[in-house]
Amino acid sequence: VTQRFATIAIKSDLVGRVFGDLEILTGLLAAILHDFQHPGTTNNYQVKMNSSVAKQFNDQHVLENQSLCLGLELLDPGKNTNFLEGCLSRDQSASLRSKVIALVLGTDMQEHFNVLSSFKAKMVSRSKDSAPSQDPGAQQPQSYTSEERLLIMKMALKCADIGHITLPPDVHLLWVQSLQAEFFKQGDMERNNKVPISFLCDKNKPRNGPAYGENQLGFIDVICEPMYEAWVRMFPSCEELLKALHANRRYWEGESMASREDTLTNNDIAICDV
């Protein structure tokens, strides 16, 4: 995620043109910390199980808050893990901390549509003259407010966070298979604890899980494509992300169609047997 965030920031011409050095540091640190010590379950699972982490954070952005709490603690003054010791003023440290918190909380999927709608309303609707120039020789900084720059950074981090959807199909498939294994493990724990099994987490249901075409198509069409379309409208130099997403969508569309054909064939065989 950190590598993807850096690549998106560079490709979008954000470095030095929109974000200053402290903001780039803030974005990279948020990318590093956003899933720090993640247990491989969802926020909803933690709340259902009434876990100590859920209680600690009052059921709000549970795992994002845990990552922030544990990660930012490493930057406490005097700790040998604080690589920023003596590098930032008090005001800079406070700004970095508050923005890292806002960025990481923005990666909670419960915030997805809020962030996306704000980005569309406040940023995409701006005139083309306000967008970063595509001329690599033009070095003037862009005149965005602090609030707008934070919103751009939130979107960049979100694009990086689910960026496996823009990887080559074979690499993307490995990510999805790993995600499915994680979902099914949570589903098993929910079954053992006799609580309702979460969406896409029940391995006993047919074609239930992220690694099935119809489920990935829903994720792409509802979550991913609108987000990347908005980003590319604002930053056309990132069009490759959208092209890669469409390539993966074609893969899952083919997988889903092949599954439906297999189902029809099996039904025909069953009818003949009867």
DRENDO-1510 file (C-alpha; in Angstrom, 1 decimal, always signed):
<recs>
REC; n; res; u; v; w
REC; 1; VAL; +0.0; +0.0; +0.0 .
REC; 2; THR; +2.9; +2.4; +0.8 .
REC; 3; GLN; +4.5; +1.7; -2.5 .
REC; 4; ARG; +1.2; +2.2; -4.4 .
REC; 5; PHE; +0.5; +5.4; -2.5 .
REC; 6; ALA; +4.0; +6.8; -3.5 .
REC; 7; THR; +3.5; +5.7; -7.1 .
REC; 8; ILE; +0.1; +7.3; -7.3 .
REC; 9; ALA; +1.4; +10.5; -5.7 .
REC; 10; ILE; +4.3; +10.7; -8.2 .
REC; 11; LYS; +2.2; +9.7; -11.2 .
REC; 12; SER; -0.5; +12.2; -10.3 .
REC; 13; ASP; +2.2; +14.9; -10.1 .
REC; 14; LEU; +1.3; +15.6; -6.5 .
REC; 15; VAL; +4.8; +15.7; -5.1 .
REC; 16; GLY; +6.0; +19.3; -4.8 .
REC; 17; ARG; +3.1; +20.5; -6.9 .
REC; 18; VAL; +0.2; +19.9; -4.5 .
REC; 19; PHE; +1.8; +18.3; -1.4 .
REC; 20; GLY; +4.7; +19.7; +0.5 .
REC; 21; ASP; +7.4; +17.5; +2.1 .
REC; 22; LEU; +5.6; +17.3; +5.4 .
REC; 23; GLU; +2.4; +16.2; +3.7 .
REC; 24; ILE; +4.2; +13.5; +1.7 .
REC; 25; LEU; +5.7; +12.2; +4.9 .
REC; 26; THR; +2.2; +12.3; +6.4 .
REC; 27; GLY; +0.7; +10.3; +3.6 .
REC; 28; LEU; +3.5; +7.7; +3.6 .
REC; 29; LEU; +3.3; +7.3; +7.4 .
REC; 30; ALA; -0.5; +6.8; +7.1 .
REC; 31; ALA; +0.0; +4.2; +4.4 .
REC; 32; ILE; +2.5; +2.3; +6.6 .
REC; 33; LEU; +0.3; +2.4; +9.7 .
REC; 34; HIS; -3.2; +2.0; +8.3 .
REC; 35; ASP; -3.3; -1.8; +8.9 .
REC; 36; PHE; -0.6; -2.1; +11.6 .
REC; 37; GLN; -1.1; -5.1; +13.8 .
REC; 38; HIS; -4.3; -6.0; +11.9 .
REC; 39; PRO; -5.7; -9.3; +13.2 .
REC; 40; GLY; -7.3; -10.4; +9.9 .
REC; 41; THR; -10.9; -9.8; +10.9 .
REC; 42; THR; -13.4; -7.1; +10.2 .
REC; 43; ASN; -14.6; -4.3; +12.5 .
REC; 44; ASN; -18.0; -5.9; +12.4 .
REC; 45; TYR; -16.5; -9.1; +13.8 .
REC; 46; GLN; -14.8; -7.3; +16.6 .
REC; 47; VAL; -18.1; -5.6; +17.5 .
REC; 48; LYS; -20.1; -8.8; +17.3 .
REC; 49; MET; -17.6; -10.5; +19.6 .
REC; 50; ASN; -17.6; -7.6; +22.0 .
REC; 51; SER; -13.8; -7.8; +21.9 .
REC; 52; SER; -11.6; -5.7; +24.2 .
REC; 53; VAL; -10.5; -3.6; +21.2 .
REC; 54; ALA; -14.1; -2.9; +20.2 .
REC; 55; LYS; -14.8; -1.8; +23.8 .
REC; 56; GLN; -11.7; +0.3; +23.9 .
REC; 57; PHE; -12.8; +2.3; +20.9 .
REC; 58; ASN; -16.5; +2.2; +21.6 .
REC; 59; ASP; -17.3; +0.2; +18.4 .
REC; 60; GLN; -16.1; +3.1; +16.2 .
REC; 61; HIS; -13.4; +2.5; +13.5 .
REC; 62; VAL; -12.2; -0.3; +15.7 .
REC; 63; LEU; -9.2; -1.7; +13.9 .
REC; 64; GLU; -8.2; +1.6; +12.3 .
REC; 65; ASN; -8.1; +3.1; +15.8 .
REC; 66; GLN; -6.1; +0.2; +17.0 .
REC; 67; SER; -3.5; +0.6; +14.2 .
REC; 68; LEU; -3.3; +4.3; +15.0 .
REC; 69; CYS; -2.9; +3.8; +18.7 .
REC; 70; LEU; -0.2; +1.2; +18.4 .
REC; 71; GLY; +1.6; +2.8; +15.5 .
REC; 72; LEU; +1.7; +6.4; +16.7 .
REC; 73; GLU; +2.8; +5.2; +20.1 .
REC; 74; LEU; +6.1; +4.2; +18.4 .
REC; 75; LEU; +6.6; +7.9; +17.7 .
REC; 76; ASP; +6.3; +9.0; +21.3 .
REC; 77; PRO; +9.2; +11.3; +22.4 .
REC; 78; GLY; +12.2; +9.5; +23.7 .
REC; 79; LYS; +11.4; +6.1; +22.1 .
REC; 80; ASN; +14.1; +4.6; +20.1 .
REC; 81; THR; +11.5; +3.8; +17.4 .
REC; 82; ASN; +10.8; +7.6; +16.9 .
REC; 83; PHE; +12.7; +8.2; +13.7 .
REC; 84; LEU; +11.4; +11.8; +13.6 .
REC; 85; GLU; +12.9; +12.7; +17.0 .
REC; 86; GLY; +14.2; +16.3; +16.8 .
REC; 87; CYS; +13.2; +16.6; +13.1 .
REC; 88; LEU; +9.9; +18.4; +13.5 .
REC; 89; SER; +8.6; +21.4; +15.5 .
REC; 90; ARG; +5.8; +21.0; +18.0 .
REC; 91; ASP; +3.3; +22.4; +15.5 .
REC; 92; GLN; +4.6; +20.1; +12.7 .
REC; 93; SER; +4.3; +17.1; +14.9 .
REC; 94; ALA; +0.8; +18.0; +15.9 .
REC; 95; SER; -0.2; +18.5; +12.2 .
REC; 96; LEU; +1.3; +15.2; +11.2 .
REC; 97; ARG; -0.4; +13.3; +13.9 .
REC; 98; SER; -3.9; +14.8; +13.3 .
REC; 99; LYS; -3.7; +14.2; +9.5 .
REC; 100; VAL; -2.4; +10.7; +9.9 .
REC; 101; ILE; -5.4; +10.0; +12.1 .
REC; 102; ALA; -7.8; +11.5; +9.6 .
REC; 103; LEU; -6.2; +9.6; +6.7 .
REC; 104; VAL; -6.2; +6.2; +8.4 .
REC; 105; LEU; -9.8; +6.6; +9.7 .
REC; 106; GLY; -10.7; +7.4; +6.1 .
REC; 107; THR; -9.6; +3.9; +5.0 .
REC; 108; ASP; -12.5; +2.4; +7.0 .
REC; 109; MET; -14.9; +1.1; +4.3 .
REC; 110; GLN; -17.8; +2.6; +6.2 .
REC; 111; GLU; -16.3; +6.0; +5.2 .
REC; 112; HIS; -15.9; +5.0; +1.5 .
REC; 113; PHE; -19.0; +6.8; +0.1 .
REC; 114; ASN; -18.5; +9.8; +2.3 .
REC; 115; VAL; -14.9; +10.3; +1.0 .
REC; 116; LEU; -15.9; +9.6; -2.6 .
REC; 117; SER; -18.9; +11.9; -2.7 .
REC; 118; SER; -16.9; +14.7; -1.1 .
REC; 119; PHE; -14.1; +14.2; -3.6 .
REC; 120; LYS; -16.5; +14.4; -6.5 .
REC; 121; ALA; -18.3; +17.4; -5.2 .
REC; 122; LYS; -15.3; +19.5; -4.1 .
REC; 123; MET; -12.5; +18.3; -6.5 .
REC; 124; VAL; -13.7; +16.7; -9.7 .
REC; 125; SER; -16.1; +19.5; -10.3 .
REC; 126; ARG; -13.3; +22.1; -10.3 .
REC; 127; SER; -12.4; +23.5; -13.7 .
REC; 128; LYS; -9.6; +21.9; -15.7 .
REC; 129; ASP; -7.5; +25.0; -15.1 .
REC; 130; SER; -7.4; +24.1; -11.4 .
REC; 131; ALA; -6.1; +20.5; -12.0 .
REC; 132; PRO; -2.4; +19.8; -12.0 .
REC; 133; SER; -0.8; +20.6; -15.3 .
REC; 134; GLN; +0.4; +17.7; -17.4 .
REC; 135; ASP; +3.4; +19.7; -18.6 .
REC; 136; PRO; +6.4; +18.2; -16.7 .
REC; 137; GLY; +8.2; +21.6; -17.2 .
REC; 138; ALA; +5.6; +23.5; -15.2 .
REC; 139; GLN; +6.7; +23.6; -11.5 .
REC; 140; GLN; +4.3; +26.1; -9.9 .
REC; 141; PRO; +2.4; +24.7; -6.9 .
REC; 142; GLN; -1.3; +24.2; -7.1 .
REC; 143; SER; -3.6; +26.4; -5.0 .
REC; 144; TYR; -5.6; +24.0; -3.0 .
REC; 145; THR; -6.8; +24.7; +0.5 .
REC; 146; SER; -5.5; +22.5; +3.4 .
REC; 147; GLU; -8.9; +20.8; +3.5 .
REC; 148; GLU; -8.7; +20.0; -0.2 .
REC; 149; ARG; -5.2; +18.7; +0.0 .
REC; 150; LEU; -6.2; +16.4; +2.8 .
REC; 151; LEU; -9.2; +15.2; +0.8 .
REC; 152; ILE; -6.9; +14.5; -2.2 .
REC; 153; MET; -4.6; +12.5; +0.1 .
REC; 154; LYS; -7.5; +10.5; +1.5 .
REC; 155; MET; -8.5; +9.5; -2.0 .
REC; 156; ALA; -4.9; +8.7; -3.0 .
REC; 157; LEU; -4.6; +6.4; +0.1 .
REC; 158; LYS; -7.9; +4.8; -0.6 .
REC; 159; CYS; -6.8; +4.1; -4.2 .
REC; 160; ALA; -3.6; +2.5; -2.9 .
REC; 161; ASP; -5.4; +0.6; -0.2 .
REC; 162; ILE; -7.6; -1.5; -2.6 .
REC; 163; GLY; -5.1; -1.1; -5.4 .
REC; 164; HIS; -4.7; -4.9; -5.9 .
REC; 165; ILE; -7.6; -4.4; -8.3 .
REC; 166; THR; -5.3; -2.5; -10.6 .
REC; 167; LEU; -2.4; -5.1; -10.6 .
REC; 168; PRO; -1.8; -7.6; -13.4 .
REC; 169; PRO; -4.5; -10.3; -13.3 .
REC; 170; ASP; -2.2; -13.0; -12.0 .
REC; 171; VAL; -1.0; -10.9; -9.1 .
REC; 172; HIS; -4.4; -9.5; -8.4 .
REC; 173; LEU; -5.8; -13.1; -8.2 .
REC; 174; LEU; -3.2; -14.0; -5.6 .
REC; 175; TRP; -4.4; -11.1; -3.5 .
REC; 176; VAL; -8.0; -12.1; -3.9 .
REC; 177; GLN; -7.3; -15.7; -2.9 .
REC; 178; SER; -5.4; -14.5; +0.2 .
REC; 179; LEU; -8.4; -12.3; +1.1 .
REC; 180; GLN; -10.8; -15.2; +0.6 .
REC; 181; ALA; -8.7; -17.4; +3.0 .
REC; 182; GLU; -8.9; -14.6; +5.5 .
REC; 183; PHE; -12.6; -14.2; +5.1 .
REC; 184; PHE; -13.3; -17.9; +5.4 .
REC; 185; LYS; -11.1; -18.1; +8.6 .
REC; 186; GLN; -13.3; -15.4; +10.1 .
REC; 187; GLY; -16.4; -17.2; +9.0 .
REC; 188; ASP; -15.2; -20.4; +10.8 .
REC; 189; MET; -14.6; -18.4; +14.0 .
REC; 190; GLU; -18.1; -16.9; +13.7 .
REC; 191; ARG; -19.6; -20.4; +13.2 .
REC; 192; ASN; -17.7; -21.8; +16.2 .
REC; 193; ASN; -18.9; -18.8; +18.3 .
REC; 194; LYS; -22.5; -19.3; +17.1 .
REC; 195; VAL; -22.8; -15.7; +15.8 .
REC; 196; PRO; -24.2; -14.8; +12.3 .
REC; 197; ILE; -21.6; -15.4; +9.6 .
REC; 198; SER; -20.5; -12.3; +7.8 .
REC; 199; PHE; -21.0; -11.5; +4.1 .
REC; 200; LEU; -18.7; -13.6; +1.9 .
REC; 201; CYS; -17.3; -15.4; +4.9 .
REC; 202; ASP; -19.2; -18.7; +4.8 .
REC; 203; LYS; -17.2; -21.3; +3.0 .
REC; 204; ASN; -20.1; -23.8; +3.1 .
REC; 205; LYS; -22.2; -21.7; +0.8 .
REC; 206; PRO; -21.8; -22.2; -3.0 .
REC; 207; ARG; -19.7; -19.5; -4.7 .
REC; 208; ASN; -19.5; -17.5; -1.5 .
REC; 209; GLY; -16.3; -15.6; -1.2 .
REC; 210; PRO; -14.3; -12.8; -2.8 .
REC; 211; ALA; -12.6; -15.2; -5.3 .
REC; 212; TYR; -15.8; -15.7; -7.4 .
REC; 213; GLY; -16.6; -13.7; -10.5 .
REC; 214; GLU; -20.0; -12.3; -9.5 .
REC; 215; ASN; -18.7; -11.2; -6.1 .
REC; 216; GLN; -15.7; -9.4; -7.6 .
REC; 217; LEU; -17.8; -7.8; -10.3 .
REC; 218; GLY; -20.1; -6.3; -7.5 .
REC; 219; PHE; -17.0; -5.0; -5.7 .
REC; 220; ILE; -15.6; -3.5; -8.8 .
REC; 221; ASP; -18.8; -1.9; -10.1 .
REC; 222; VAL; -20.0; -0.5; -6.8 .
REC; 223; ILE; -16.8; +0.4; -5.0 .
REC; 224; CYS; -13.7; +0.4; -7.2 .
REC; 225; GLU; -14.7; +1.7; -10.6 .
REC; 226; PRO; -16.5; +4.9; -9.5 .
REC; 227; MET; -13.5; +5.7; -7.2 .
REC; 228; TYR; -10.9; +5.3; -9.9 .
REC; 229; GLU; -13.0; +7.0; -12.5 .
REC; 230; ALA; -13.2; +10.1; -10.2 .
REC; 231; TRP; -9.5; +10.0; -9.5 .
REC; 232; VAL; -8.6; +9.7; -13.2 .
REC; 233; ARG; -10.9; +12.6; -14.1 .
REC; 234; MET; -9.0; +14.7; -11.7 .
REC; 235; PHE; -5.6; +13.2; -12.6 .
REC; 236; PRO; -5.7; +11.9; -16.2 .
REC; 237; SER; -2.0; +10.8; -15.9 .
REC; 238; CYS; -3.3; +7.9; -13.8 .
REC; 239; GLU; -5.4; +6.4; -16.6 .
REC; 240; GLU; -3.4; +3.2; -16.5 .
REC; 241; LEU; -5.1; +2.4; -13.2 .
REC; 242; LEU; -8.5; +2.4; -14.8 .
REC; 243; LYS; -7.3; +0.4; -17.8 .
REC; 244; ALA; -5.8; -2.3; -15.4 .
REC; 245; LEU; -9.1; -2.3; -13.4 .
REC; 246; HIS; -11.1; -2.9; -16.6 .
REC; 247; ALA; -8.7; -5.8; -17.6 .
REC; 248; ASN; -9.4; -7.5; -14.2 .
REC; 249; ARG; -13.1; -6.8; -14.6 .
REC; 250; ARG; -13.0; -8.7; -17.9 .
REC; 251; TYR; -11.3; -11.6; -16.2 .
REC; 252; TRP; -14.0; -11.9; -13.5 .
REC; 253; GLU; -16.7; -11.4; -16.1 .
REC; 254; GLY; -15.3; -14.4; -17.9 .
REC; 255; GLU; -15.0; -16.4; -14.7 .
REC; 256; SER; -18.6; -15.7; -13.8 .
REC; 257; MET; -19.9; -16.6; -17.3 .
REC; 258; ALA; -18.0; -19.8; -17.3 .
REC; 259; SER; -19.5; -20.7; -13.9 .
REC; 260; ARG; -23.0; -20.1; -15.1 .
REC; 261; GLU; -22.4; -22.3; -18.2 .
REC; 262; ASP; -21.1; -25.1; -16.0 .
REC; 263; THR; -24.2; -24.8; -13.8 .
REC; 264; LEU; -26.5; -25.0; -16.8 .
REC; 265; THR; -24.6; -28.0; -18.1 .
REC; 266; ASN; -24.7; -29.8; -14.7 .
REC; 267; ASN; -28.5; -29.1; -14.5 .
REC; 268; ASP; -29.0; -30.6; -18.0 .
REC; 269; ILE; -27.0; -33.7; -16.9 .
REC; 270; ALA; -29.1; -34.0; -13.7 .
REC; 271; ILE; -32.4; -33.8; -15.7 .
REC; 272; CYS; -31.1; -36.5; -18.1 .
REC; 273; ASP; -30.2; -38.7; -15.2 .
REC; 274; VAL; -33.8; -38.4; -13.8 .
</recs>
